């Protein structure tokens, strides 16, 4: 619940993160970098972020990251980013193939064990 002091609405870091739709740790990083100004309230023992500061940050950062940027028809990833995603997809395909191979080996091993004759299993 926002706190109003001297006619200014303040948010805690967690509340501000919820308002911005980001993780609290991400917002703490932004605060530590000095991108968002905070007011330390010694009585409460915490940082408070003014509502107008949140709006300034939201307007400043709008559309700079994530899907909002990538869905733009003119978006072209940088060469390093494209290379990263190619390597990522290659790695994921390889991991999936390895997991499938292990699954098939386990299934084949289970099948051969259940098909052994009774004499080999110690049966009578």
N, C-alpha and C positions, 0 to 999 in steps of 0.2 A: 504494500500500500504506500503510495507516494507520500512524502512528507512535505508540508508547506512551511517555509520559514521566511519571514519578512516579505510575504507575497510571492515568493519564488518556489516552484515545485521542484523537489529533489527526489531522485531515485537512488536506491542502493545499487551496487554493482549487479546483483542477481536480478533485480527488477528491471534495470536498464537493459540487461542482456535479453530478458524476455521481451521487452518492448522492441528491441532491434532484431530479434529473431536469430541471435547468435548464442554460442556457448559462453557461460560466465568466464571461463579461462581465456577465451579469445578476447573478450572485452577487457579483462585485466591486462592482457598484453598490450592492447591499444592504449590503455591508461598509462601503463609503465613507459610506453614509447613517447608519451606526451601528446598524442594526437587528440585525446579528449581531456579537457580540463576538469579536475575534480576539486571538491572542497572537503577538506578533512575536518570532521566534527569530533573534537576531542571528547566532548561529553558522551557521545555515542560510541566512540572508538572505531569509527569507520569513515570511509570515503563516500561522499554523496555527489551525484552527478545531476546538474541542473537540466530541466526539461528542454530548455532552449539549446543547450549544448548537445543534447541527444538529437534534436531536430537538425541542427547544423551538421552534425556528423552523418546522419542519415542522408541528407541532401547531397553532401559532399561525396559520399561513397555510392550513391544510387547508380546501379547499372555498371559498376566497374568490375565486378567479379561474378563468377558463376554463370548459371544458365541465361540470365538476362543479357550477358555479353555474347555468349556463344550462339544464341538463337538468331542473332542478327545475321541476315543473309550475306553481308559483306565480311563476316568474321573469317579470318584466316589464322590458324595457329602458327606460332613461330616454329622454325625448324627444330629447335631443341625440344619444344613441347610435343610436336608431332612424333619425333623420334622416341621420346619417352613413352607415349601411348602405344606406338608400334611394339616396342620392347615389352611393355606391360601386357598387351594382348597376347603376344607370342608366349610370354612366360605363363600366363593363365591357361592357354591352350595346352602347353606342355604339361603343366600340373594336372589338368583334367585328364589328359591321355595317360599319365602315369597312374593316377588313381583308378582309372578304368582298367588298366592292365593288372593292377594289384587285385581288384575286385574279381576279374576273370580268373586269375590264378587261384584265388581263395575258393571260388566257386568250383573250379575244376578239381581242386584238391579235395574238397568236401564230397564231390560226386564220386570220385574214385574210391574214397574211403568207404562209402556206403555200398558200393558195388562189389567189394571183395567177397570171395566165397566164404562160407561158414567155417571151413577148415583153417583158413588163414587168420580169422578173427578169434580163434580159440573156441569155436563152437563145436558141437557134437554131431 
